[in-house]
Amino acid sequence: MQIETDWYLALSAILFTIGVLGVLFRRNVIIVLMSVELMLNAVNISLVALSQSFGDASGQILVFFVMSVAAAEAAVGLAIVIALFRNKESVNVNDFNLFKY
């Protein structure tokens, strides 16, 4: 049984929507980073599905670049969260006003 591309794109759209809602409505920095990772994985699913349906490997190659950017974002983001937690002792987004004068 072959699963159609529409199902993969629907799953990708649902995951991306959940990620956007997580970024917009949650106030925990770690959950915001997880939501960004969820959005990047949703894009990866759609890239692989469309690449498979068109018979072109360029989308699957692009997924490796997106995964490397996601890994770097997770490492740098977590380091920033740890540094901010040591200074403010909180991971709430509303507590960080470092850019205000």
For each residue, the residues with C-beta under 8 A, 3 or more apart:
1:
2:
3: 7 8
4: 7 8
5: 8 9 49 50 52 53
6: 9 10
7: 3 4 10 11
8: 3 4 5 11 12 45 46 48 49
9: 5 6 12 13 46 49 50
10: 6 7 13 14
11: 7 8 14 15 42 45
12: 8 9 15 16 42 43 45 46 49
13: 9 10 16 17 42
14: 10 11 17 18
15: 11 12 18 19 38 39 41 42 45
16: 12 13 19 20 38 39 42 43
17: 13 14 20 21
18: 14 15 21 22 35 38
19: 15 16 22 23 35 36 37 38 39 42
20: 16 17 23 24 35 39
21: 17 18 24 25 35
22: 18 19 25 26 31 32 34 35 38
23: 19 20 26 32 35 36 39
24: 20 21
25: 21 22
26: 22 23 31 32 35
27: 92 93 94
28: 31 32 91 92 93
29: 32 33 81 84 91 92 93 96
30: 33 34 81 91
31: 22 26 28 34 35
32: 22 23 26 28 29 35 36 93
33: 29 30 36 37 73 74 77 78 81
34: 22 30 31 37 38
35: 18 19 20 21 22 23 26 31 32 38 39
36: 19 23 32 33 39 40 73 77
37: 19 33 34 40 41 70 73 74
38: 15 16 18 19 22 34 35 41 42
39: 15 16 19 20 23 35 36 42 43
40: 36 37 43 44 66 69 70 73
41: 15 37 38 44 45 70
42: 11 12 13 15 16 19 38 39 45 46
43: 12 16 39 40 46 47 66
44: 40 41 47 48 63 66 67
45: 8 11 12 15 41 42 48 49
46: 8 9 12 42 43 49 50
47: 43 44 50 51 59 60 62 63 66
48: 8 44 45 51 52 59 60 63
49: 5 8 9 12 45 46 52 53
50: 5 9 46 47 53 54 59
51: 47 48 54 56 57 58 59 60
52: 5 48 49 55 60
53: 5 49 50
54: 50 51 59
55: 52
56: 51 59
57: 51 60 61
58: 51 61 62
59: 47 48 50 51 54 56 62 63
60: 47 48 51 52 57 63 64
61: 57 58 64 65
62: 47 58 59 65 66
63: 44 47 48 59 60 66 67
64: 60 61 67 68
65: 61 62 68 69
66: 40 43 44 47 62 63 69 70
67: 44 63 64 70 71
68: 64 65 71 72
69: 40 65 66 72 73
70: 37 40 41 66 67 73 74
71: 67 68 74 75
72: 68 69 75 76
73: 33 36 37 40 69 70 76 77
74: 33 37 70 71 77 78
75: 71 72 78 79
76: 72 73 79 80
77: 33 36 73 74 80 81
78: 33 74 75 81 82
79: 75 76 82 83
80: 76 77 83 84
81: 29 30 33 77 78 84 85 91
82: 78 79 85 86
83: 79 80 86 87
84: 29 80 81 87 88 91 96 98
85: 81 82 88 89 90 91
86: 82 83 89
87: 83 84
88: 84 85 95 96
89: 85 86
90: 85 95
91: 28 29 30 81 84 85
92: 27 28 29 95 96
93: 27 28 29 32 96
94: 27
95: 88 90 92
96: 29 84 88 92 93
97: 100
98: 84
99:
100: 97
101:
